[in-house]
Amino acid sequence: MSDLITIWSFAYQHQMITLRAQMEAEGIKTYTQDELTVQIDPLYSNAIGGIKLLVDKHDARRANEILAEAGYLKREERKSGQLLQGLLNYIGRLPVFRGMDSENRILIVISLGAVAAAYIIYLLTLCF
């Protein structure tokens, strides 16, 4: 199976359907994650990060162009999204993170950063 990446996340299914139709009209095969969970109980949407719209990584550039044309992305967001995706891909190559999805990688990296920052602040309070 090809590598899939999340290009956008939606709170509700009706929001995702329009963009998915635009992507598929352009010949981009799309997939969804957590769509049925949100259909069953919409209150879970925020807890699980909404309905994720995924595309093959080879279609990501064109998908981002469609997102920009549809008004979902501004130019600055496109660049930061590519930077974040590059960082996630780099972290994913590390043996510890191999096989984890992007959301878990982000959570672990942010948690480790927060712990490191708290430790540095603790050490600084000991010095003063």
N, C-alpha and C positions, 0 to 999 in steps of 0.2 A: 504494500500500500504506500502511496506517496505521502510526503510530509504535508500535514495540514497546519495552517496557522489561523488564529482568530483575527478577523479583520474588524469586527464591531460586535458590541453586546447591546441587547435590547431588553427593556423591562417587560414588554408584552409582545405576544406573537404577531398582532396586527401591524406593529411597527417593523418587524423583521420581514414580513411577507413582501412589502413593496420593494425594499432594497434587494431582496433575494430574486425577485422577478426581473429587476434591472440587470443584475449580474448574469442571470441565466439567458436573458435576451442578448447579451453580449458574448455568449458562448462560454461563460465561466461556470464550471460545475461547483455548486455550493453544497455545504453540509451544515447541519445544525447540531448543537449540543445543549442539553437541558430543556429542549422545547416542550417535551411531554410533561416534565416536572412542573413547569410554569403553567401549562394548560390545566393540570390537575389542581394546583393550588397557587394562584398568582401571588400570594403573600410570600412564597419562598423565593421569588424573583431576586430581591435584593440580597438575600442571604447567600444565594449560589452564584451571584454575579450576572444574573439575567440569562437570556437566550443568546448563545454565542453563534455567530455566523462565521463559518470556516471556509477557506478556499485552499487549493493546492498552493504551495509556496511559489511555484513557477507562475501562478496567476496573480500573485499579490500586488505587483506593480500596477497592473491594469485595474485590479479591484480598488486600490487606493485612488486611482484616477477617477473611477466611478463614484467613490465616496466623496471626493472633492467636488465633482460635477453636481452631485445631488445635494451638496451643502453640508455634509456631515463633517468634512475635514477642511481646515484652513491650511494654508501652505506651511505655517509653523508647526502645526500638529502633525502633518505628514512627515516632516523631518524628525521630530521628536519620536514619533512612532517607529520610524526606521532605526533610530538610535536605540530605543528600548528593545526592539526586536533583535538587533545585533548583539546587545548585551545579554539578552536571554539565550540566544544561540551560543554565545561564548560560554556562559555559565553552564549550559546544557552539555558541553563537551567534558566537563569535569566529571570524574568517575562517581562522585557522591551524588550528583544531580542527574545522572543519566537515567532516563525512563520516567522522570517526573514531568508533570505538565507545567506550563508557564506560570499558572497561578501559585502553585506550591513553591516554585523557584523564587518568585518575587517575595512571597511571604517569608521564606527562610532568610533571604538576603537582607530584607528590611529588619527582621528580628535580630539577626546577627549585628547589623549596624547599630540598632538601638541599644543592644547589650554593650557593645564596644563604647558607644558614646556615654552610657551611664557609668561604665567603669572608669573612663577618663575623667568624668566629672567628679567621681568619688575620689580618685587619686589627687585631683586638684584641690579638693576641699581638705584633704589631709595635709597638703603643703601650706595652706594658708590658715 
